[in-house]
Amino acid sequence: LKLESIFPNIVIALRIFCTIPVTVAEAEKTFSKLKQIKSVQRSTVKQERLNSLATLAIEHDLAKLLNFDDVINNFALAKSRR
């Protein structure tokens, strides 16, 4: 007698069980790549922001002289041209 004929449901369950880790590992691999991409983007944004803040801190005397109304108007004009 073969094992499949004696315990058919157990054989099916074992086949399913043996395929589950492969599926889970593939999904985890995909999610880990997505996580890496997101962390790289976050660190890039953080680095750009830190550079901008450092520039403002270094040039704080010049930043104090800025007229914010002019800056806002120039920004609005640049965005409206697009």
N, CA, C and O atoms as CSV, one atom per row, in Angstrom:
chain,resi,resn,atom,element,x,y,z
A,1,LEU,N,N,0.826,-1.180,0.000
A,1,LEU,CA,C,0.000,0.000,0.000
A,1,LEU,C,C,0.879,1.256,0.000
A,1,LEU,O,O,1.896,1.335,0.689
A,2,LYS,N,N,0.449,2.221,-0.791
A,2,LYS,CA,C,1.191,3.479,-0.849
A,2,LYS,C,C,0.672,4.435,0.218
A,2,LYS,O,O,-0.476,4.357,0.656
A,3,LEU,N,N,1.548,5.327,0.613
A,3,LEU,CA,C,1.190,6.318,1.625
A,3,LEU,C,C,0.042,7.203,1.146
A,3,LEU,O,O,-0.812,7.598,1.939
A,4,GLU,N,N,0.023,7.513,-0.144
A,4,GLU,CA,C,-1.025,8.374,-0.696
A,4,GLU,C,C,-2.399,7.736,-0.586
A,4,GLU,O,O,-3.389,8.437,-0.373
A,5,SER,N,N,-2.477,6.431,-0.727
A,5,SER,CA,C,-3.779,5.772,-0.637
A,5,SER,C,C,-4.234,5.619,0.809
A,5,SER,O,O,-5.437,5.563,1.067
A,6,ILE,N,N,-3.306,5.549,1.757
A,6,ILE,CA,C,-3.685,5.390,3.159
A,6,ILE,C,C,-4.063,6.741,3.777
A,6,ILE,O,O,-5.072,6.846,4.474
A,7,PHE,N,N,-3.250,7.774,3.522
A,7,PHE,CA,C,-3.481,9.104,4.098
A,7,PHE,C,C,-3.525,10.158,2.990
A,7,PHE,O,O,-2.594,10.956,2.873
A,8,PRO,N,N,-4.588,10.181,2.170
A,8,PRO,CA,C,-4.600,11.138,1.049
A,8,PRO,C,C,-4.657,12.597,1.509
A,8,PRO,O,O,-4.027,13.461,0.900
A,9,ASN,N,N,-5.399,12.872,2.567
A,9,ASN,CA,C,-5.512,14.263,3.037
A,9,ASN,C,C,-4.203,14.765,3.640
A,9,ASN,O,O,-3.855,15.936,3.489
A,10,ILE,N,N,-3.491,13.893,4.310
A,10,ILE,CA,C,-2.207,14.285,4.895
A,10,ILE,C,C,-1.187,14.570,3.801
A,10,ILE,O,O,-0.381,15.492,3.925
A,11,VAL,N,N,-1.219,13.785,2.736
A,11,VAL,CA,C,-0.301,14.017,1.622
A,11,VAL,C,C,-0.584,15.381,0.989
A,11,VAL,O,O,0.342,16.127,0.671
A,12,ILE,N,N,-1.863,15.700,0.809
A,12,ILE,CA,C,-2.231,17.010,0.242
A,12,ILE,C,C,-1.786,18.134,1.184
A,12,ILE,O,O,-1.240,19.143,0.740
A,13,ALA,N,N,-2.023,17.950,2.485
A,13,ALA,CA,C,-1.621,18.967,3.458
A,13,ALA,C,C,-0.109,19.164,3.463
A,13,ALA,O,O,0.367,20.295,3.568
A,14,LEU,N,N,0.640,18.089,3.353
A,14,LEU,CA,C,2.104,18.200,3.310
A,14,LEU,C,C,2.583,18.922,2.058
A,14,LEU,O,O,3.533,19.703,2.111
A,15,ARG,N,N,1.928,18.661,0.938
A,15,ARG,CA,C,2.310,19.377,-0.294
A,15,ARG,C,C,2.065,20.872,-0.153
A,15,ARG,O,O,2.893,21.690,-0.553
A,16,ILE,N,N,0.919,21.218,0.418
A,16,ILE,CA,C,0.618,22.643,0.628
A,16,ILE,C,C,1.625,23.250,1.601
A,16,ILE,O,O,2.131,24.350,1.379
A,17,PHE,N,N,1.908,22.528,2.675
A,17,PHE,CA,C,2.845,23.021,3.681
A,17,PHE,C,C,4.238,23.259,3.096
A,17,PHE,O,O,4.917,24.218,3.463
A,18,CYS,N,N,4.650,22.395,2.199
A,18,CYS,CA,C,5.987,22.526,1.599
A,18,CYS,C,C,6.083,23.710,0.640
A,18,CYS,O,O,7.180,24.216,0.402
A,19,THR,N,N,4.971,24.155,0.092
A,19,THR,CA,C,5.017,25.289,-0.837
A,19,THR,C,C,4.852,26.627,-0.131
A,19,THR,O,O,5.206,27.656,-0.707
A,20,ILE,N,N,4.337,26.658,1.073
A,20,ILE,CA,C,4.097,27.920,1.777
A,20,ILE,C,C,5.381,28.711,2.034
A,20,ILE,O,O,5.389,29.909,1.748
A,21,PRO,N,N,6.455,28.136,2.545
A,21,PRO,CA,C,7.652,28.952,2.814
A,21,PRO,C,C,8.218,29.649,1.580
A,21,PRO,O,O,8.734,30.761,1.688
A,22,VAL,N,N,8.132,29.028,0.430
A,22,VAL,CA,C,8.635,29.655,-0.791
A,22,VAL,C,C,7.818,30.901,-1.099
A,22,VAL,O,O,8.380,31.945,-1.431
A,23,THR,N,N,6.517,30.802,-0.995
A,23,THR,CA,C,5.643,31.938,-1.274
A,23,THR,C,C,5.891,33.066,-0.281
A,23,THR,O,O,5.996,34.226,-0.678
A,24,VAL,N,N,5.983,32.745,0.979
A,24,VAL,CA,C,6.206,33.754,2.010
A,24,VAL,C,C,7.570,34.411,1.829
A,24,VAL,O,O,7.694,35.628,1.961
A,25,ALA,N,N,8.578,33.625,1.532
A,25,ALA,CA,C,9.920,34.178,1.345
A,25,ALA,C,C,9.951,35.131,0.154
A,25,ALA,O,O,10.612,36.168,0.210
A,26,GLU,N,N,9.252,34.794,-0.911
A,26,GLU,CA,C,9.216,35.668,-2.086
A,26,GLU,C,C,8.537,36.990,-1.745
A,26,GLU,O,O,9.008,38.052,-2.153
A,27,ALA,N,N,7.432,36.933,-1.000
A,27,ALA,CA,C,6.736,38.161,-0.605
A,27,ALA,C,C,7.616,39.000,0.313
A,27,ALA,O,O,7.669,40.222,0.173
A,28,GLU,N,N,8.307,38.355,1.249
A,28,GLU,CA,C,9.192,39.097,2.145
A,28,GLU,C,C,10.326,39.753,1.375
A,28,GLU,O,O,10.743,40.864,1.703
A,29,LYS,N,N,10.824,39.075,0.358
A,29,LYS,CA,C,11.901,39.639,-0.458
A,29,LYS,C,C,11.410,40.897,-1.170
A,29,LYS,O,O,12.116,41.904,-1.230
A,30,THR,N,N,10.185,40.828,-1.710
A,30,THR,CA,C,9.616,41.985,-2.396
A,30,THR,C,C,9.433,43.142,-1.432
A,30,THR,O,O,9.774,44.280,-1.753
A,31,PHE,N,N,8.893,42.858,-0.246
A,31,PHE,CA,C,8.671,43.916,0.724
A,31,PHE,C,C,9.988,44.500,1.228
A,31,PHE,O,O,10.074,45.701,1.484
A,32,SER,N,N,11.008,43.667,1.372
A,32,SER,CA,C,12.284,44.198,1.843
A,32,SER,C,C,12.910,45.120,0.796
A,32,SER,O,O,13.535,46.119,1.153
A,33,LYS,N,N,12.749,44.799,-0.489
A,33,LYS,CA,C,13.252,45.698,-1.542
A,33,LYS,C,C,12.499,47.021,-1.500
A,33,LYS,O,O,13.100,48.088,-1.623
A,34,LEU,N,N,11.169,46.948,-1.324
A,34,LEU,CA,C,10.363,48.163,-1.238
A,34,LEU,C,C,10.790,48.994,-0.032
A,34,LEU,O,O,10.860,50.221,-0.107
A,35,LYS,N,N,11.071,48.326,1.068
A,35,LYS,CA,C,11.514,49.021,2.269
A,35,LYS,C,C,12.852,49.715,2.031
A,35,LYS,O,O,13.059,50.838,2.490
A,36,GLN,N,N,13.758,49.052,1.317
A,36,GLN,CA,C,15.056,49.656,1.004
A,36,GLN,C,C,14.881,50.894,0.138
A,36,GLN,O,O,15.523,51.918,0.373
A,37,ILE,N,N,14.013,50.800,-0.865
A,37,ILE,CA,C,13.785,51.939,-1.756
A,37,ILE,C,C,13.227,53.116,-0.967
A,37,ILE,O,O,13.673,54.251,-1.136
A,38,LYS,N,N,12.250,52.845,-0.103
A,38,LYS,CA,C,11.662,53.917,0.689
A,38,LYS,C,C,12.682,54.550,1.627
A,38,LYS,O,O,12.708,55.771,1.783
A,39,SER,N,N,13.522,53.728,2.252
A,39,SER,CA,C,14.501,54.291,3.181
A,39,SER,C,C,15.539,55.134,2.441
A,39,SER,O,O,16.005,56.143,2.970
A,40,VAL,N,N,15.902,54.731,1.230
A,40,VAL,CA,C,16.843,55.532,0.437
A,40,VAL,C,C,16.211,56.874,0.088
A,40,VAL,O,O,16.868,57.912,0.169
A,41,GLN,N,N,14.928,56.855,-0.304
A,41,GLN,CA,C,14.253,58.108,-0.634
A,41,GLN,C,C,14.150,59.005,0.591
A,41,GLN,O,O,14.378,60.212,0.503
A,42,ARG,N,N,13.806,58.419,1.730
A,42,ARG,CA,C,13.699,59.220,2.953
A,42,ARG,C,C,15.036,59.836,3.323
A,42,ARG,O,O,15.103,61.011,3.684
A,43,SER,N,N,16.096,59.055,3.235
A,43,SER,CA,C,17.402,59.588,3.616
A,43,SER,C,C,17.849,60.667,2.639
A,43,SER,O,O,18.518,61.622,3.035
A,44,THR,N,N,17.485,60.525,1.358
A,44,THR,CA,C,17.829,61.556,0.380
A,44,THR,C,C,17.107,62.856,0.704
A,44,THR,O,O,17.704,63.933,0.670
A,45,VAL,N,N,15.815,62.749,1.021
A,45,VAL,CA,C,15.046,63.943,1.368
A,45,VAL,C,C,15.604,64.562,2.644
A,45,VAL,O,O,15.747,65.781,2.732
A,46,LYS,N,N,15.917,63.737,3.621
A,46,LYS,CA,C,16.478,64.254,4.867
A,46,LYS,C,C,17.801,64.957,4.610
A,46,LYS,O,O,18.067,66.014,5.182
A,47,GLN,N,N,18.629,64.375,3.754
A,47,GLN,CA,C,19.936,64.965,3.471
A,47,GLN,C,C,19.773,66.309,2.767
A,47,GLN,O,O,20.467,67.272,3.093
A,48,GLU,N,N,18.855,66.376,1.802
A,48,GLU,CA,C,18.616,67.646,1.105
A,48,GLU,C,C,18.116,68.701,2.086
A,48,GLU,O,O,18.541,69.856,2.047
A,49,ARG,N,N,17.209,68.286,2.967
A,49,ARG,CA,C,16.675,69.241,3.932
A,49,ARG,C,C,17.764,69.689,4.909
A,49,ARG,O,O,17.850,70.868,5.252
A,50,LEU,N,N,18.589,68.747,5.353
A,50,LEU,CA,C,19.682,69.110,6.256
A,50,LEU,C,C,20.655,70.072,5.583
A,50,LEU,O,O,21.152,71.003,6.218
A,51,ASN,N,N,20.925,69.849,4.307
A,51,ASN,CA,C,21.812,70.764,3.578
A,51,ASN,C,C,21.206,72.161,3.517
A,51,ASN,O,O,21.902,73.158,3.712
A,52,SER,N,N,19.907,72.226,3.245
A,52,SER,CA,C,19.239,73.527,3.180
A,52,SER,C,C,19.245,74.221,4.535
A,52,SER,O,O,19.500,75.422,4.625
A,53,LEU,N,N,18.963,73.461,5.584
A,53,LEU,CA,C,18.975,74.054,6.924
A,53,LEU,C,C,20.379,74.501,7.324
A,53,LEU,O,O,20.542,75.529,7.980
A,54,ALA,N,N,21.381,73.738,6.934
A,54,ALA,CA,C,22.757,74.133,7.238
A,54,ALA,C,C,23.117,75.421,6.512
A,54,ALA,O,O,23.769,76.299,7.078
A,55,THR,N,N,22.693,75.532,5.266
A,55,THR,CA,C,22.958,76.752,4.502
A,55,THR,C,C,22.276,77.950,5.155
A,55,THR,O,O,22.864,79.027,5.261
A,56,LEU,N,N,21.029,77.756,5.591
A,56,LEU,CA,C,20.332,78.848,6.275
A,56,LEU,C,C,21.029,79.227,7.577
A,56,LEU,O,O,21.126,80.407,7.911
A,57,ALA,N,N,21.509,78.237,8.306
A,57,ALA,CA,C,22.194,78.524,9.569
A,57,ALA,C,C,23.494,79.279,9.323
A,57,ALA,O,O,23.843,80.188,10.076
A,58,ILE,N,N,24.206,78.902,8.271
A,58,ILE,CA,C,25.474,79.566,7.960
A,58,ILE,C,C,25.227,80.989,7.481
A,58,ILE,O,O,25.949,81.914,7.851
A,59,GLU,N,N,24.214,81.152,6.665
A,59,GLU,CA,C,23.919,82.464,6.081
A,59,GLU,C,C,22.769,83.153,6.811
A,59,GLU,O,O,21.947,83.815,6.178
A,60,HIS,N,N,22.701,83.006,8.129
A,60,HIS,CA,C,21.567,83.552,8.872
A,60,HIS,C,C,21.483,85.072,8.795
A,60,HIS,O,O,20.385,85.626,8.849
A,61,ASP,N,N,22.602,85.750,8.670
A,61,ASP,CA,C,22.564,87.211,8.536
A,61,ASP,C,C,21.880,87.607,7.236
A,61,ASP,O,O,21.072,88.535,7.206
A,62,LEU,N,N,22.208,86.901,6.171
A,62,LEU,CA,C,21.578,87.166,4.882
A,62,LEU,C,C,20.100,86.779,4.914
A,62,LEU,O,O,19.264,87.458,4.318
A,63,ALA,N,N,19.784,85.694,5.605
A,63,ALA,CA,C,18.394,85.241,5.686
A,63,ALA,C,C,17.525,86.241,6.438
A,63,ALA,O,O,16.340,86.383,6.139
A,64,LYS,N,N,18.107,86.930,7.410
A,64,LYS,CA,C,17.350,87.937,8.162
A,64,LYS,C,C,16.945,89.113,7.274
A,64,LYS,O,O,15.925,89.757,7.518
A,65,LEU,N,N,17.743,89.390,6.248
A,65,LEU,CA,C,17.475,90.532,5.376
A,65,LEU,C,C,16.431,90.240,4.301
A,65,LEU,O,O,15.972,91.154,3.617
A,66,LEU,N,N,16.054,88.967,4.150
A,66,LEU,CA,C,15.099,88.601,3.100
A,66,LEU,C,C,13.720,89.177,3.384
A,66,LEU,O,O,13.241,89.164,4.518
A,67,ASN,N,N,13.100,89.678,2.335
A,67,ASN,CA,C,11.715,90.121,2.417
A,67,ASN,C,C,10.843,88.936,1.988
A,67,ASN,O,O,10.823,88.559,0.817
A,68,PHE,N,N,10.133,88.365,2.943
A,68,PHE,CA,C,9.387,87.146,2.656
A,68,PHE,C,C,8.249,87.358,1.669
A,68,PHE,O,O,7.882,86.430,0.948
A,69,ASP,N,N,7.687,88.552,1.620
A,69,ASP,CA,C,6.635,88.830,0.634
A,69,ASP,C,C,7.185,88.727,-0.785
A,69,ASP,O,O,6.522,88.189,-1.672
A,70,ASP,N,N,8.396,89.239,-1.000
A,70,ASP,CA,C,9.020,89.122,-2.323
A,70,ASP,C,C,9.318,87.665,-2.672
A,70,ASP,O,O,9.121,87.237,-3.809
A,71,VAL,N,N,9.789,86.917,-1.694
A,71,VAL,CA,C,10.086,85.502,-1.929
A,71,VAL,C,C,8.812,84.750,-2.302
A,71,VAL,O,O,8.818,83.944,-3.232
A,72,ILE,N,N,7.729,85.009,-1.587
A,72,ILE,CA,C,6.453,84.339,-1.866
A,72,ILE,C,C,5.938,84.723,-3.244
A,72,ILE,O,O,5.465,83.865,-3.989
A,73,ASN,N,N,6.023,85.998,-3.589
A,73,ASN,CA,C,5.558,86.442,-4.913
A,73,ASN,C,C,6.390,85.824,-6.032
A,73,ASN,O,O,5.837,85.393,-7.044
A,74,ASN,N,N,7.702,85.775,-5.866
A,74,ASN,CA,C,8.563,85.144,-6.879
A,74,ASN,C,C,8.248,83.660,-7.026
A,74,ASN,O,O,8.226,83.133,-8.138
A,75,PHE,N,N,8.006,82.994,-5.912
A,75,PHE,CA,C,7.660,81.574,-5.953
A,75,PHE,C,C,6.329,81.371,-6.672
A,75,PHE,O,O,6.189,80.457,-7.484
A,76,ALA,N,N,5.355,82.227,-6.370
A,76,ALA,CA,C,4.041,82.107,-7.010
A,76,ALA,C,C,4.140,82.361,-8.508
A,76,ALA,O,O,3.485,81.673,-9.292
A,77,LEU,N,N,4.948,83.337,-8.920
A,77,LEU,CA,C,5.126,83.606,-10.345
A,77,LEU,C,C,5.801,82.434,-11.054
A,77,LEU,O,O,5.413,82.069,-12.164
A,78,ALA,N,N,6.794,81.855,-10.422
A,78,ALA,CA,C,7.497,80.722,-11.031
A,78,ALA,C,C,6.568,79.525,-11.183
A,78,ALA,O,O,6.642,78.815,-12.185
A,79,LYS,N,N,5.697,79.288,-10.211
A,79,LYS,CA,C,4.782,78.149,-10.269
A,79,LYS,C,C,3.655,78.386,-11.274
A,79,LYS,O,O,3.162,77.437,-11.884
A,80,SER,N,N,3.245,79.646,-11.451
A,80,SER,CA,C,2.146,79.920,-12.382
A,80,SER,C,C,2.589,79.803,-13.836
A,80,SER,O,O,1.751,79.596,-14.713
A,81,ARG,N,N,3.879,79.930,-14.113
A,81,ARG,CA,C,4.387,79.813,-15.484
A,81,ARG,C,C,4.373,78.380,-15.973
A,81,ARG,O,O,4.350,78.140,-17.181
A,82,ARG,N,N,4.385,77.426,-15.061
A,82,ARG,CA,C,4.377,76.013,-15.451
A,82,ARG,C,C,3.052,75.681,-15.982
A,82,ARG,O,O,2.812,74.540,-16.375
